[in-house]
């Protein structure tokens, strides 16, 4: 529970520091991207602190490219 409170505190502090500057410059798209990435990062950090199994993106990439790699290896032998 302490880890979740720490993650939320740091996320809120980052938002307090960055959002006013983005709003002042009227960078709406950048503010949306910042907000989405901050929420995703905070959500994944909270899930990690709760010991939820988070899939590794590298596993998906290797699943896609493994057949191509195997066929090229057989072709070049």
N, CA, C and O atoms as a GROMACS GRO file, in nm:
protein
  308
    1UNK      N    1   0.082  -0.118   0.000
    1UNK     CA    2   0.000   0.000   0.000
    1UNK      C    3   0.087   0.126   0.000
    1UNK      O    4   0.051   0.228  -0.059
    2UNK      N    5   0.201   0.118   0.067
    2UNK     CA    6   0.292   0.231   0.071
    2UNK      C    7   0.351   0.258  -0.067
    2UNK      O    8   0.373   0.374  -0.105
    3UNK      N    9   0.377   0.152  -0.142
    3UNK     CA   10   0.431   0.169  -0.277
    3UNK      C   11   0.330   0.239  -0.368
    3UNK      O   12   0.367   0.325  -0.447
    4UNK      N   13   0.204   0.203  -0.356
    4UNK     CA   14   0.100   0.265  -0.438
    4UNK      C   15   0.088   0.413  -0.403
    4UNK      O   16   0.075   0.497  -0.492
    5UNK      N   17   0.093   0.446  -0.276
    5UNK     CA   18   0.086   0.585  -0.234
    5UNK      C   19   0.206   0.663  -0.286
    5UNK      O   20   0.192   0.778  -0.328
    6UNK      N   21   0.323   0.601  -0.285
    6UNK     CA   22   0.443   0.666  -0.338
    6UNK      C   23   0.433   0.691  -0.487
    6UNK      O   24   0.471   0.798  -0.536
    7UNK      N   25   0.383   0.592  -0.560
    7UNK     CA   26   0.368   0.606  -0.706
    7UNK      C   27   0.270   0.717  -0.738
    7UNK      O   28   0.295   0.800  -0.826
    8UNK      N   29   0.158   0.719  -0.668
    8UNK     CA   30   0.058   0.823  -0.692
    8UNK      C   31   0.112   0.961  -0.655
    8UNK      O   32   0.084   1.059  -0.724
    9UNK      N   33   0.188   0.970  -0.548
    9UNK     CA   34   0.246   1.097  -0.505
    9UNK      C   35   0.344   1.150  -0.610
    9UNK      O   36   0.341   1.268  -0.644
   10UNK      N   37   0.430   1.063  -0.659
   10UNK     CA   38   0.527   1.105  -0.761
   10UNK      C   39   0.457   1.142  -0.891
   10UNK      O   40   0.495   1.239  -0.956
   11UNK      N   41   0.356   1.067  -0.929
   11UNK     CA   42   0.281   1.097  -1.052
   11UNK      C   43   0.211   1.232  -1.041
   11UNK      O   44   0.212   1.311  -1.136
   12UNK      N   45   0.152   1.259  -0.928
   12UNK     CA   46   0.084   1.387  -0.908
   12UNK      C   47   0.186   1.502  -0.907
   12UNK      O   48   0.159   1.608  -0.962
   13UNK      N   49   0.301   1.480  -0.845
   13UNK     CA   50   0.404   1.584  -0.844
   13UNK      C   51   0.454   1.614  -0.985
   13UNK      O   52   0.476   1.730  -1.019
   14UNK      N   53   0.473   1.510  -1.066
   14UNK     CA   54   0.516   1.530  -1.204
   14UNK      C   55   0.409   1.608  -1.280
   14UNK      O   56   0.442   1.701  -1.354
   15UNK      N   57   0.284   1.572  -1.261
   15UNK     CA   58   0.175   1.643  -1.330
   15UNK      C   59   0.169   1.789  -1.286
   15UNK      O   60   0.148   1.878  -1.369
   16UNK      N   61   0.186   1.816  -1.157
   16UNK     CA   62   0.183   1.953  -1.107
   16UNK      C   63   0.296   2.036  -1.167
   16UNK      O   64   0.278   2.155  -1.193
   17UNK      N   65   0.411   1.974  -1.190
   17UNK     CA   66   0.524   2.046  -1.249
   17UNK      C   67   0.509   2.069  -1.399
   17UNK      O   68   0.548   2.174  -1.449
   18UNK      N   69   0.453   1.974  -1.470
   18UNK     CA   70   0.454   1.980  -1.616
   18UNK      C   71   0.326   2.038  -1.678
   18UNK      O   72   0.335   2.109  -1.778
   19UNK      N   73   0.212   2.012  -1.622
   19UNK     CA   74   0.085   2.053  -1.684
   19UNK      C   75   0.071   2.205  -1.698
   19UNK      O   76   0.028   2.250  -1.804
   20UNK      N   77   0.105   2.285  -1.597
   20UNK     CA   78   0.089   2.430  -1.616
   20UNK      C   79   0.170   2.486  -1.733
   20UNK      O   80   0.123   2.574  -1.805
   21UNK      N   81   0.290   2.436  -1.753
   21UNK     CA   82   0.372   2.485  -1.865
   21UNK      C   83   0.310   2.446  -1.999
   21UNK      O   84   0.311   2.526  -2.093
   22UNK      N   85   0.257   2.326  -2.008
   22UNK     CA   86   0.193   2.283  -2.132
   22UNK      C   87   0.065   2.362  -2.158
   22UNK      O   88   0.036   2.397  -2.272
   23UNK      N   89  -0.010   2.391  -2.054
   23UNK     CA   90  -0.133   2.469  -2.071
   23UNK      C   91  -0.101   2.614  -2.107
   23UNK      O   92  -0.173   2.676  -2.185
   24UNK      N   93   0.006   2.668  -2.049
   24UNK     CA   94   0.044   2.806  -2.077
   24UNK      C   95   0.085   2.823  -2.223
   24UNK      O   96   0.054   2.925  -2.285
   25UNK      N   97   0.155   2.723  -2.277
   25UNK     CA   98   0.198   2.727  -2.416
   25UNK      C   99   0.085   2.686  -2.512
   25UNK      O  100   0.101   2.693  -2.633
   26UNK      N  101  -0.027   2.642  -2.455
   26UNK     CA  102  -0.144   2.597  -2.532
   26UNK      C  103  -0.109   2.479  -2.623
   26UNK      O  104  -0.153   2.472  -2.738
   27UNK      N  105  -0.032   2.388  -2.571
   27UNK     CA  106   0.005   2.266  -2.643
   27UNK      C  107  -0.093   2.157  -2.602
   27UNK      O  108  -0.063   2.077  -2.513
   28UNK      N  109  -0.208   2.153  -2.667
   28UNK     CA  110  -0.313   2.059  -2.627
   28UNK      C  111  -0.279   1.916  -2.663
   28UNK      O  112  -0.303   1.825  -2.584
   29UNK      N  113  -0.223   1.894  -2.782
   29UNK     CA  114  -0.189   1.757  -2.822
   29UNK      C  115  -0.080   1.701  -2.731
   29UNK      O  116  -0.087   1.586  -2.689
   30UNK      N  117   0.020   1.782  -2.701
   30UNK     CA  118   0.128   1.737  -2.613
   30UNK      C  119   0.076   1.708  -2.473
   30UNK      O  120   0.122   1.615  -2.407
   31UNK      N  121  -0.020   1.788  -2.428
   31UNK     CA  122  -0.080   1.765  -2.296
   31UNK      C  123  -0.156   1.633  -2.293
   31UNK      O  124  -0.149   1.560  -2.194
   32UNK      N  125  -0.228   1.602  -2.400
   32UNK     CA  126  -0.299   1.473  -2.408
   32UNK      C  127  -0.200   1.357  -2.407
   32UNK      O  128  -0.219   1.259  -2.335
   33UNK      N  129  -0.095   1.368  -2.488
   33UNK     CA  130   0.004   1.260  -2.494
   33UNK      C  131   0.071   1.244  -2.358
   33UNK      O  132   0.088   1.131  -2.310
   34UNK      N  133   0.110   1.354  -2.297
   34UNK     CA  134   0.172   1.350  -2.164
   34UNK      C  135   0.080   1.281  -2.063
   34UNK      O  136   0.123   1.196  -1.986
   35UNK      N  137  -0.048   1.320  -2.065
   35UNK     CA  138  -0.143   1.263  -1.969
   35UNK      C  139  -0.163   1.114  -1.989
   35UNK      O  140  -0.166   1.037  -1.893
   36UNK      N  141  -0.176   1.073  -2.115
   36UNK     CA  142  -0.197   0.931  -2.144
   36UNK      C  143  -0.074   0.850  -2.102
   36UNK      O  144  -0.088   0.746  -2.038
   37UNK      N  145   0.045   0.899  -2.138
   37UNK     CA  146   0.166   0.825  -2.102
   37UNK      C  147   0.188   0.822  -1.951
   37UNK      O  148   0.233   0.720  -1.897
   38UNK      N  149   0.156   0.931  -1.882
   38UNK     CA  150   0.169   0.932  -1.736
   38UNK      C  151   0.071   0.834  -1.672
   38UNK      O  152   0.107   0.764  -1.577
   39UNK      N  153  -0.051   0.828  -1.722
   39UNK     CA  154  -0.149   0.733  -1.668
   39UNK      C  155  -0.108   0.589  -1.696
   39UNK      O  156  -0.122   0.503  -1.609
   40UNK      N  157  -0.058   0.562  -1.816
   40UNK     CA  158  -0.013   0.426  -1.847
   40UNK      C  159   0.104   0.388  -1.757
   40UNK      O  160   0.108   0.278  -1.702
   41UNK      N  161   0.199   0.479  -1.744
   41UNK     CA  162   0.316   0.451  -1.659
   41UNK      C  163   0.278   0.429  -1.514
   41UNK      O  164   0.328   0.337  -1.449
   42UNK      N  165   0.190   0.514  -1.462
   42UNK     CA  166   0.147   0.498  -1.323
   42UNK      C  167   0.069   0.369  -1.306
   42UNK      O  168   0.087   0.297  -1.207
   43UNK      N  169  -0.018   0.338  -1.402
   43UNK     CA  170  -0.095   0.214  -1.393
   43UNK      C  171  -0.007   0.090  -1.396
   43UNK      O  172  -0.028  -0.003  -1.319
   44UNK      N  173   0.091   0.089  -1.486
   44UNK     CA  174   0.183  -0.026  -1.491
   44UNK      C  175   0.268  -0.036  -1.366
   44UNK      O  176   0.297  -0.146  -1.319
   45UNK      N  177   0.309   0.078  -1.312
   45UNK     CA  178   0.387   0.076  -1.188
   45UNK      C  179   0.306   0.023  -1.071
   45UNK      O  180   0.356  -0.054  -0.989
   46UNK      N  181   0.181   0.064  -1.063
   46UNK     CA  182   0.094   0.014  -0.956
   46UNK      C  183   0.070  -0.136  -0.973
   46UNK      O  184   0.072  -0.211  -0.876
   47UNK      N  185   0.047  -0.179  -1.096
   47UNK     CA  186   0.028  -0.323  -1.122
   47UNK      C  187   0.153  -0.401  -1.084
   47UNK      O  188   0.144  -0.510  -1.028
   48UNK      N  189   0.269  -0.346  -1.114
   48UNK     CA  190   0.395  -0.413  -1.079
   48UNK      C  191   0.410  -0.421  -0.927
   48UNK      O  192   0.457  -0.523  -0.875
   49UNK      N  193   0.371  -0.317  -0.856
   49UNK     CA  194   0.383  -0.320  -0.710
   49UNK      C  195   0.283  -0.417  -0.647
   49UNK      O  196   0.305  -0.464  -0.535
   50UNK      N  197   0.174  -0.447  -0.718
   50UNK     CA  198   0.077  -0.545  -0.669
   50UNK      C  199   0.110  -0.687  -0.716
   50UNK      O  200   0.032  -0.779  -0.693
   51UNK      N  201   0.224  -0.704  -0.782
   51UNK     CA  202   0.273  -0.833  -0.831
   51UNK      C  203   0.180  -0.896  -0.934
   51UNK      O  204   0.160  -1.018  -0.936
   52UNK      N  205   0.124  -0.812  -1.020
   52UNK     CA  206   0.041  -0.859  -1.131
   52UNK      C  207   0.136  -0.896  -1.245
   52UNK      O  208   0.230  -0.822  -1.273
   53UNK      N  209   0.111  -1.010  -1.310
   53UNK     CA  210   0.196  -1.050  -1.421
   53UNK      C  211   0.166  -0.962  -1.541
   53UNK      O  212   0.054  -0.960  -1.592
   54UNK      N  213   0.267  -0.888  -1.586
   54UNK     CA  214   0.254  -0.798  -1.700
   54UNK      C  215   0.329  -0.862  -1.816
   54UNK      O  216   0.446  -0.896  -1.802
   55UNK      N  217   0.262  -0.879  -1.931
   55UNK     CA  218   0.329  -0.944  -2.044
   55UNK      C  219   0.444  -0.858  -2.098
   55UNK      O  220   0.438  -0.736  -2.100
   56UNK      N  221   0.547  -0.927  -2.141
   56UNK     CA  222   0.664  -0.861  -2.196
   56UNK      C  223   0.644  -0.840  -2.346
   56UNK      O  224   0.616  -0.936  -2.417
   57UNK      N  225   0.656  -0.716  -2.396
   57UNK     CA  226   0.636  -0.692  -2.540
   57UNK      C  227   0.737  -0.767  -2.627
   57UNK      O  228   0.708  -0.797  -2.742
   58UNK      N  229   0.854  -0.797  -2.574
   58UNK     CA  230   0.955  -0.869  -2.650
   58UNK      C  231   0.909  -1.010  -2.684
   58UNK      O  232   0.947  -1.065  -2.787
   59UNK      N  233   0.827  -1.070  -2.598
   59UNK     CA  234   0.773  -1.202  -2.628
   59UNK      C  235   0.683  -1.198  -2.751
   59UNK      O  236   0.686  -1.291  -2.832
   60UNK      N  237   0.605  -1.093  -2.766
   60UNK     CA  238   0.517  -1.080  -2.882
   60UNK      C  239   0.598  -1.058  -3.008
   60UNK      O  240   0.566  -1.113  -3.114
   61UNK      N  241   0.704  -0.978  -2.998
   61UNK     CA  242   0.788  -0.952  -3.116
   61UNK      C  243   0.858  -1.080  -3.160
   61UNK      O  244   0.863  -1.109  -3.279
   62UNK      N  245   0.911  -1.157  -3.065
   62UNK     CA  246   0.978  -1.282  -3.102
   62UNK      C  247   0.878  -1.384  -3.156
   62UNK      O  248   0.914  -1.464  -3.242
   63UNK      N  249   0.754  -1.383  -3.108
   63UNK     CA  250   0.651  -1.472  -3.161
   63UNK      C  251   0.624  -1.441  -3.308
   63UNK      O  252   0.602  -1.532  -3.387
   64UNK      N  253   0.624  -1.315  -3.343
   64UNK     CA  254   0.597  -1.274  -3.481
   64UNK      C  255   0.716  -1.306  -3.573
   64UNK      O  256   0.696  -1.356  -3.684
   65UNK      N  257   0.837  -1.278  -3.527
   65UNK     CA  258   0.954  -1.291  -3.614
   65UNK      C  259   1.022  -1.428  -3.608
   65UNK      O  260   1.108  -1.456  -3.691
   66UNK      N  261   0.986  -1.513  -3.515
   66UNK     CA  262   1.050  -1.645  -3.502
   66UNK      C  263   1.031  -1.731  -3.628
   66UNK      O  264   1.129  -1.789  -3.673
   67UNK      N  265   0.912  -1.741  -3.686
   67UNK     CA  266   0.899  -1.821  -3.809
   67UNK      C  267   0.983  -1.767  -3.924
   67UNK      O  268   1.040  -1.844  -4.002
   68UNK      N  269   0.991  -1.635  -3.937
   68UNK     CA  270   1.074  -1.575  -4.041
   68UNK      C  271   1.221  -1.608  -4.017
   68UNK      O  272   1.293  -1.642  -4.111
   69UNK      N  273   1.264  -1.597  -3.895
   69UNK     CA  274   1.403  -1.629  -3.861
   69UNK      C  275   1.435  -1.775  -3.888
   69UNK      O  276   1.541  -1.807  -3.942
   70UNK      N  277   1.344  -1.865  -3.851
   70UNK     CA  278   1.367  -2.007  -3.875
   70UNK      C  279   1.374  -2.038  -4.024
   70UNK      O  280   1.459  -2.116  -4.067
   71UNK      N  281   1.287  -1.979  -4.103
   71UNK     CA  282   1.288  -2.007  -4.246
   71UNK      C  283   1.413  -1.950  -4.311
   71UNK      O  284   1.469  -2.014  -4.400
   72UNK      N  285   1.459  -1.834  -4.269
   72UNK     CA  286   1.584  -1.780  -4.324
   72UNK      C  287   1.703  -1.864  -4.284
   72UNK      O  288   1.795  -1.883  -4.364
   73UNK      N  289   1.703  -1.915  -4.163
   73UNK     CA  290   1.812  -2.000  -4.118
   73UNK      C  291   1.817  -2.128  -4.201
   73UNK      O  292   1.925  -2.171  -4.242
   74UNK      N  293   1.702  -2.191  -4.225
   74UNK     CA  294   1.698  -2.312  -4.308
   74UNK      C  295   1.741  -2.282  -4.452
   74UNK      O  296   1.808  -2.363  -4.515
   75UNK      N  297   1.702  -2.167  -4.503
   75UNK     CA  298   1.735  -2.129  -4.640
   75UNK      C  299   1.885  -2.105  -4.657
   75UNK      O  300   1.940  -2.138  -4.762
   76UNK      N  301   1.949  -2.050  -4.560
   76UNK     CA  302   2.091  -2.015  -4.571
   76UNK      C  303   2.185  -2.127  -4.530
   76UNK      O  304   2.306  -2.113  -4.546
   77UNK      N  305   2.135  -2.238  -4.479
   77UNK     CA  306   2.223  -2.350  -4.441
   77UNK      C  307   2.269  -2.428  -4.560
   77UNK      O  308   2.343  -2.525  -4.546
   0.00000   0.00000   0.00000
